[in-house]
Amino acid sequence: MVIIDTLLIGGIRFVLDKVAAAVETELNDDTALREQLLAAQMRVELGEMSPDEFDLFEADIVARLREIRDRKQGSGPATLAPEEYKITGIEATFEGGHQHDRD
Protein backbone atom coordinates (compact mmCIF):
# COMPACT_ATOMS: atom_id res chain seq x y z
CA MET A 1 0.00 0.00 0.00
CA VAL A 2 2.94 2.31 0.71
CA ILE A 3 4.23 1.84 -2.83
CA ILE A 4 0.85 2.79 -4.30
CA ASP A 5 0.67 5.88 -2.07
CA THR A 6 4.19 6.87 -3.10
CA LEU A 7 3.37 6.41 -6.79
CA LEU A 8 0.12 8.37 -6.41
CA ILE A 9 1.80 11.26 -4.64
CA GLY A 10 4.72 11.20 -7.10
CA GLY A 11 2.30 11.28 -10.03
CA ILE A 12 0.33 14.17 -8.54
CA ARG A 13 3.54 16.08 -7.86
CA PHE A 14 4.67 15.50 -11.45
CA VAL A 15 1.37 16.88 -12.78
CA LEU A 16 1.47 19.88 -10.44
CA ASP A 17 5.06 20.63 -11.50
CA LYS A 18 3.98 20.59 -15.15
CA VAL A 19 1.02 22.88 -14.40
CA ALA A 20 3.26 25.29 -12.50
CA ALA A 21 5.74 25.34 -15.40
CA ALA A 22 2.94 26.02 -17.89
CA VAL A 23 1.58 28.86 -15.77
CA GLU A 24 5.07 30.34 -15.42
CA THR A 25 5.57 30.19 -19.18
CA GLU A 26 2.18 31.79 -19.84
CA LEU A 27 2.84 34.56 -17.31
CA ASN A 28 6.16 35.43 -18.95
CA ASP A 29 5.04 35.20 -22.58
CA ASP A 30 4.55 38.64 -24.08
CA THR A 31 3.89 37.42 -27.63
CA ALA A 32 0.11 37.34 -27.25
CA LEU A 33 0.07 40.84 -25.75
CA ARG A 34 2.14 42.23 -28.61
CA GLU A 35 -0.21 40.59 -31.11
CA GLN A 36 -3.22 42.13 -29.34
CA LEU A 37 -1.57 45.55 -29.48
CA LEU A 38 -0.82 45.17 -33.19
CA ALA A 39 -4.41 44.06 -33.86
CA ALA A 40 -5.73 47.08 -31.97
CA GLN A 41 -3.53 49.40 -34.04
CA MET A 42 -4.99 47.85 -37.19
CA ARG A 43 -8.52 48.36 -35.85
CA VAL A 44 -7.76 52.07 -35.31
CA GLU A 45 -6.44 52.37 -38.86
CA LEU A 46 -9.57 50.66 -40.19
CA GLY A 47 -11.83 52.90 -38.10
CA GLU A 48 -13.15 50.03 -35.97
CA MET A 49 -11.70 51.55 -32.79
CA SER A 50 -11.43 55.16 -31.72
CA PRO A 51 -8.06 56.62 -30.79
CA ASP A 52 -9.32 57.16 -27.23
CA GLU A 53 -10.29 53.50 -26.91
CA PHE A 54 -6.91 52.54 -28.29
CA ASP A 55 -5.12 54.75 -25.77
CA LEU A 56 -6.87 52.96 -22.88
CA PHE A 57 -6.19 49.56 -24.42
CA GLU A 58 -2.56 50.43 -25.10
CA ALA A 59 -2.01 51.67 -21.53
CA ASP A 60 -3.29 48.34 -20.17
CA ILE A 61 -1.16 46.27 -22.55
CA VAL A 62 1.98 48.34 -21.88
CA ALA A 63 1.47 47.96 -18.11
CA ARG A 64 1.17 44.20 -18.51
CA LEU A 65 4.27 44.10 -20.72
CA ARG A 66 6.19 46.00 -18.02
CA GLU A 67 5.06 43.47 -15.41
CA ILE A 68 6.37 40.64 -17.59
CA ARG A 69 9.67 42.44 -18.15
CA ASP A 70 10.03 43.09 -14.42
CA ARG A 71 9.33 39.42 -13.61
CA LYS A 72 11.94 38.33 -16.17
CA GLN A 73 14.49 40.72 -14.68
CA GLY A 74 13.66 39.63 -11.15
CA SER A 75 12.38 42.95 -9.86
CA GLY A 76 8.73 41.94 -9.93
CA PRO A 77 6.76 39.87 -7.44
CA ALA A 78 8.56 36.76 -6.32
CA THR A 79 7.63 33.58 -8.10
CA LEU A 80 8.00 30.13 -6.62
CA ALA A 81 10.20 27.49 -8.14
CA PRO A 82 8.94 23.90 -7.90
CA GLU A 83 11.52 23.23 -5.17
CA GLU A 84 10.03 26.02 -3.03
CA TYR A 85 6.56 24.55 -2.57
CA LYS A 86 5.40 21.27 -1.16
CA ILE A 87 2.17 19.31 -1.06
CA THR A 88 0.88 19.29 2.50
CA GLY A 89 -2.15 17.07 2.08
CA ILE A 90 -4.10 15.05 -0.39
CA GLU A 91 -7.65 13.87 -0.04
CA ALA A 92 -8.52 10.68 -1.90
CA THR A 93 -11.71 8.65 -1.85
CA PHE A 94 -11.99 5.15 -3.22
CA GLU A 95 -15.46 3.83 -3.81
CA GLY A 96 -16.45 0.38 -4.93
CA GLY A 97 -13.56 -1.71 -5.98
CA HIS A 98 -12.85 -5.32 -5.28
CA GLN A 99 -13.65 -7.35 -2.24
CA HIS A 100 -10.84 -9.56 -1.06
CA ASP A 101 -11.43 -12.79 0.80
CA ARG A 102 -9.07 -13.09 3.68
CA ASP A 103 -8.57 -16.62 4.90
N, C-alpha and C positions, 0 to 999 in steps of 0.2 A: 504494500500500500504506500510505503514511503517513496518508492521509485515512481509510482504513478503521480503522487503529489509533486515530486520534484520535477517530473516532466511537464506537468500541467503548469506549474509556476514558471518554469523555464520558457515554455511556449508563450504564456501570457506576457512575460517580460520581453521576449523577442518581438512580439506584436506591438507592445507599447513603445519599445525603442524605435521601431519602424515608423509608427505614427508620430512620435516626437520629432524624428528626423524629417518627415514630410512636412510637418507644421513649420519647423525651422526653415526649411527650404522655401516654403510658400511665403513666410514672413519676410524673407530677405530677397525675394525675387521682384525686381522693379520693372521687368519687361512688360507685364500686363498694364501697369500704371502708365508707362510711356506710350503704349498702344492706345490706351483710353484718351490720353492727352492729345495724341495725334488725330484720333477720330473726332474729338471735340473741335479741334482746329479746322478740320475739314467741314464739320457741320456749320461752323461760323461762316466759312467761305461760301458755302452753299445756301446760306440764309436760313438754315434750320435751327440755329441757336443765336441768340442775341449776344453782343459783346459783353454785356453785363452778366449774363448767365455764364458765359465762358470764364469771365474773371473769377467768379465764385468757384466754379469747377476747378479752374487752374490752381487757385489758392489751396484748395483741399488736396489736390494731387501733389503739388509741390511740397506741402507739409508732410504728406505720407512718404514721399521720396526722401526727404530730409531724415525722417525717422529711420528709414531703412539704411541710409548712409551712416547715421550715427550708430546703429546697431552693428553694422559691419566694421566700423572703426573702434567699437568698444566703448563709446561714450554714452550710449543709450542705456535703457533699462537692462539690468542683468538678465541673461538667459541661462537656463539650466542645461548642463550637459547630462547625458544619460547616466554618468557616474555620480551625479550630484543628487539624484532622487532615488527613492526606494519604495517598493510596494510594502505597505504596512498591514494590509489585510485583503483577503479575498473571500467572497461569499459564494459558495457553490451549493447547488441543490441537485440531488440525483433522485429522480422519480422512476418508479417501475424497475425495470432491470430484471435480473435473473435471480431466482431463488436457488440457494445452494443447500444441498442436504449435507448435514454434518453428522457423521457416524461416530 
